[in-house]
Amino acid sequence: MSLAAQRAACSFRTIRRFPTFRAMTDPMTDSASMPASPAQSRRDERRGSLLVFLSALMWSFGGAIARFVDTPDSWTVVFWRSVWAAAFLVCFMVWRDGWRGMAALFRGMGLPGLAVAACFATASTCFVVALSYTTVANILLIQAGVPLLAALFAWIVFREAVSAATWMAIAAVIAGVAVMVSESLDGAVSPVGDGLALLIAVTLATATVITRRFAHVRMTPATCLGALFAAAFAASQATAFVVSGRDMGFLFAFGALNLGLGLAFFATGARLVPAAVAALLGTFEPLLGPIWVWLVHGEVPSARTIVGGAVVFVALLAHIGLELRRQTRPVRPGVTGIPAPS
């Protein structure tokens, strides 16, 4: 029996019309699983956009949570964060697909899944290590270059079309980020931290493009494998694994909720929207992240950070508004492949 047939045999037929979390992440509702009409494709794209936004929202809390952890060894933090993220993703897949379904997904992810796993293992590890060298705002704001990288990768490698509106939004985002990080040009910010942040942007853009290009492959097991890769590497570098009960509580939130739940949202949603749009929605993470750190820890953004953030925020809102208008526009007969009535 093929993987598609196994999906069709799942016990999710009871879900009808209410968009619960299980329905939103159900393989029976994925556009890659069956032919879809233009109206269905638009619904899938809206659902994917919502899930990608939720992933960015969950990831945006990472810097604020990390500042609560007192463990001095970054590799110990990476280890426990990755372990909790992997545990959450395993529970999520068992709840959604069952043990046999989860095993089938791991077998079916192939090389694309391994590539995505490597990307997320690199990104999650670099994020924690970079926090020892630079500020949360600097790490997250450099990540705002992900939309441009994802659009370029998708266009160069797969010739995926990028709309003029998306290019304009990407240009505005890059301009806003340039304003925000301009203060780092005086050498006040560590080049190691900036280099790690740039590596995060490259790997996230690559994962976004692969997830969209291989939309028929469920990437949730790939993200789980990436967390396990990160945990295994961190275990070889950590000086100790014992942490306080207080730190373990924050590490659970850092791994299961911030990383694990964010990965589950992203892996399900990014395959339903164009790579550039997914990456653009992901820009909400670097936009919101410094705000949480400012509110919780008093790490006040500079004036240029606020100005640049405002530019990014306006660009994102304008682009999302245009996309919603496009997606809700009625499809006329004879357009987008729908035959006109005879």
C-alpha positions in Angstrom: 0.0 0.0 0.0 1.4 3.4 -0.9 1.9 6.2 1.6 -1.0 8.1 0.1 -3.3 5.1 0.5 -2.1 4.7 4.1 -3.0 8.3 4.7 -6.4 7.8 3.2 -6.9 4.9 5.6 -6.3 7.0 8.7 -9.0 7.5 11.3 -9.5 11.2 10.8 -12.7 11.0 8.7 -14.7 12.2 11.6 -13.4 15.8 11.2 -15.8 17.7 9.1 -15.8 21.5 9.0 -14.4 23.0 12.2 -10.7 24.1 11.8 -9.4 22.5 15.0 -5.7 22.1 15.4 -5.9 18.4 14.5 -7.9 19.3 11.4 -5.4 21.9 10.4 -2.5 19.4 10.6 -4.4 16.4 9.3 -2.9 14.8 6.2 -6.4 14.3 4.8 -6.7 18.0 4.5 -3.3 18.7 2.9 -3.4 20.0 -0.6 -0.5 17.8 -1.6 -2.6 14.7 -0.8 -5.3 15.1 -3.5 -6.2 17.2 -6.5 -7.6 20.6 -5.4 -9.8 23.2 -7.1 -8.6 26.8 -7.1 -10.9 27.6 -4.2 -9.6 24.7 -2.2 -6.0 25.7 -3.0 -6.8 29.2 -1.7 -8.2 27.8 1.5 -5.1 25.6 1.9 -2.9 28.6 1.3 -4.7 30.6 3.9 -4.4 27.7 6.4 -0.7 27.4 5.6 -0.2 31.1 6.1 -1.9 30.9 9.5 0.3 28.0 10.6 3.5 29.6 9.4 2.6 32.8 11.3 1.9 30.7 14.5 5.3 29.1 14.1 7.0 32.5 14.0 5.0 33.6 17.0 6.1 30.6 19.0 9.7 31.0 17.9 9.7 34.7 18.8 9.5 33.8 22.5 12.9 32.0 22.3 15.1 34.9 23.3 13.0 35.9 26.3 12.9 32.3 27.6 16.6 31.8 27.1 17.4 34.8 29.2 15.8 33.0 32.2 18.2 30.0 32.0 21.2 30.3 34.3 23.1 27.2 33.1 26.5 28.6 31.9 27.2 25.9 29.3 25.5 26.7 26.0 25.9 23.0 24.9 23.9 21.8 27.9 21.1 24.2 27.0 21.2 22.9 23.4 21.1 19.3 24.6 18.0 19.7 26.9 16.2 22.1 24.5 16.6 19.6 21.7 15.6 16.6 23.8 12.4 18.3 24.9 11.6 19.4 21.4 12.1 15.9 20.0 9.9 14.4 22.8 7.1 16.9 22.0 7.3 16.1 18.3 7.1 12.4 18.9 4.1 12.8 21.1 2.5 15.1 18.5 3.0 12.6 15.7 1.8 9.6 17.7 -1.4 11.6 18.6 -2.0 12.6 15.0 -0.8 9.5 13.1 -0.4 6.7 15.5 2.8 4.7 16.0 2.6 2.9 12.6 1.8 6.1 10.9 4.7 7.9 12.5 7.1 5.1 11.5 5.8 5.3 7.9 6.4 9.0 7.8 10.0 8.6 9.0 10.6 5.9 6.3 9.0 8.1 3.6 10.8 11.4 4.2 13.8 10.4 2.1 16.7 12.8 1.3 14.6 16.0 1.4 13.7 15.1 5.0 17.3 14.5 5.9 18.3 17.8 4.4 15.5 19.7 6.4 16.6 17.8 9.5 20.2 19.0 9.0 19.0 22.6 8.4 16.9 22.7 11.6 19.6 21.0 13.7 22.1 23.7 12.5 19.7 26.6 13.0 18.5 25.6 16.5 22.1 24.9 17.7 23.5 28.2 16.3 20.7 30.2 17.9 21.6 29.1 21.4 25.3 29.4 20.9 25.0 32.9 19.3 23.2 34.1 22.4 26.6 33.9 24.2 28.1 36.4 21.7 25.5 38.9 20.8 22.1 40.3 21.7 18.8 38.6 21.0 17.7 41.6 18.8 20.8 41.3 16.6 20.4 37.6 16.1 16.7 37.8 15.2 16.9 40.9 13.0 19.6 39.3 10.8 17.2 36.4 10.4 14.8 38.8 8.7 16.9 38.3 5.6 15.3 34.8 5.3 12.6 36.0 2.8 15.1 37.3 0.4 17.3 34.2 0.6 14.3 31.9 0.3 12.9 33.8 -2.7 16.4 33.7 -4.4 16.9 30.0 -3.7 13.5 29.1 -4.9 13.9 31.1 -8.1 17.4 30.0 -8.9 17.0 26.3 -8.1 13.4 25.6 -8.8 12.3 28.6 -10.9 9.4 29.2 -8.5 7.7 32.5 -9.5 7.8 35.4 -7.0 5.2 38.1 -7.4 6.1 41.7 -7.7 4.2 42.5 -4.5 6.3 39.9 -2.6 9.6 41.3 -4.1 8.5 44.8 -3.0 7.7 43.5 0.5 11.1 41.7 0.7 12.9 44.9 -0.4 11.1 46.8 2.4 12.0 44.2 4.9 15.6 44.2 4.0 15.7 48.1 4.1 14.1 48.0 7.6 16.6 45.4 8.8 19.5 47.4 7.4 18.4 50.3 9.5 18.2 48.1 12.6 21.6 46.5 12.3 23.4 49.6 11.2 24.7 50.1 14.7 26.6 46.9 14.6 28.9 48.3 11.9 31.0 50.1 14.6 32.2 46.7 15.9 30.2 46.7 19.1 28.5 43.4 18.2 30.6 40.2 17.9 31.3 39.0 14.4 31.0 35.4 15.7 27.4 36.2 16.8 26.7 37.9 13.5 28.2 35.0 11.5 26.1 32.4 13.4 22.9 34.5 12.9 23.7 34.6 9.2 24.1 30.9 9.1 20.7 30.5 10.8 19.1 32.7 8.1 20.7 30.6 5.3 19.6 27.2 6.8 16.1 28.4 7.6 15.7 29.7 4.0 17.0 26.4 2.6 14.6 24.4 4.8 11.7 26.6 3.7 12.4 26.1 0.0 12.9 22.3 0.4 9.7 22.0 2.4 7.7 23.8 -0.3 9.4 22.1 -3.2 8.7 18.6 -1.8 5.2 19.4 -0.5 4.2 15.8 -0.8 6.7 14.9 2.0 5.5 15.4 5.5 8.4 17.2 7.2 7.3 16.9 10.9 9.5 13.7 11.3 12.3 15.6 9.7 12.1 18.4 12.3 12.1 15.7 15.0 15.2 14.1 13.5 16.8 17.5 13.4 16.2 18.0 17.1 17.8 14.6 17.7 20.8 15.5 15.6 21.3 18.7 17.6 20.9 16.8 20.9 23.5 14.2 19.9 26.0 16.8 18.8 25.5 18.9 21.9 25.9 15.8 24.1 29.4 15.3 22.7 30.3 18.9 23.6 28.6 19.5 26.9 30.6 19.6 30.1 27.6 18.5 32.3 24.0 17.5 32.0 22.7 18.3 35.5 20.7 21.5 35.8 18.5 23.0 38.5 14.8 22.3 38.7 14.1 25.9 37.8 16.3 25.8 34.7 14.8 22.5 33.7 11.3 24.1 33.7 12.5 26.9 31.4 14.3 24.4 29.2 11.1 22.4 28.8 9.3 25.6 27.7 12.3 26.5 25.5 12.3 23.0 23.8 8.8 21.6 23.8 6.8 24.9 23.3 9.1 27.4 21.7 11.0 25.0 19.4 8.9 21.8 19.2 5.4 23.4 18.7 6.9 26.0 16.4 8.4 23.3 14.3 5.1 21.4 14.1 3.3 24.5 12.9 6.0 25.3 10.4 6.4 21.8 8.9 2.7 21.6 8.3 2.1 25.1 7.0 5.2 25.8 4.9 4.3 23.2 2.3 1.0 24.9 1.5 2.4 28.4 0.6 5.1 29.7 -1.7 8.5 29.7 -0.2 8.9 33.5 -0.3 5.5 34.0 1.4 6.4 31.5 4.1 9.7 33.1 4.7 8.1 36.6 4.7 5.6 35.5 7.4 8.5 34.0 9.3 9.8 37.6 9.6 7.3 38.1 12.5 9.8 36.1 14.6 12.6 38.7 14.4 10.0 41.5 14.6 8.3 40.3 17.8 11.3 38.6 19.5 13.1 41.9 20.6 9.7 43.2 21.9 9.3 40.2 24.3 12.9 40.6 25.5 12.3 44.3 26.0 9.1 43.8 28.0 10.3 40.9 30.1 14.0 41.6 30.6 14.3 45.4 30.0 16.6 44.9 27.0 15.6 48.2 25.4 15.8 48.4 21.6 17.7 51.4 20.2 15.9 54.2 18.2 17.2 52.8 14.9 15.9 49.3 15.9 12.5 50.8 16.5 12.5 52.8 13.2 13.6 49.7 11.2 11.1 47.5 13.0 8.3 49.9 12.1 9.3 49.7 8.4 9.3 45.9 8.5 6.0 45.8 10.3 4.3 48.0 7.8 5.7 46.0 4.9 4.4 42.8 6.4 1.0 44.1 7.1 0.7 45.6 3.5 1.8 42.3 1.9 -0.5 40.2 4.1 -3.4 42.5 3.2 -2.7 42.2 -0.5 -2.4 38.4 -0.2 -5.7 38.1 1.7 -7.4 40.3 -0.9 -6.0 38.1 -3.7 -7.1 34.9 -2.0 -10.6 36.0 -1.3 -11.2 37.4 -4.8 -13.9 35.3 -6.6 -12.5 33.0 -9.3 -14.2 33.7 -12.7 -15.1 30.8 -15.0 -12.6 30.4 -17.7 -9.8 31.6 -15.5 -7.1 29.5 -13.8 -8.1 26.4 -15.7 -11.8 26.4 -14.8 -13.8 25.8 -18.0 -16.5 28.4 -18.8 -20.1 27.0 -19.0 -21.1 26.1 -22.5 
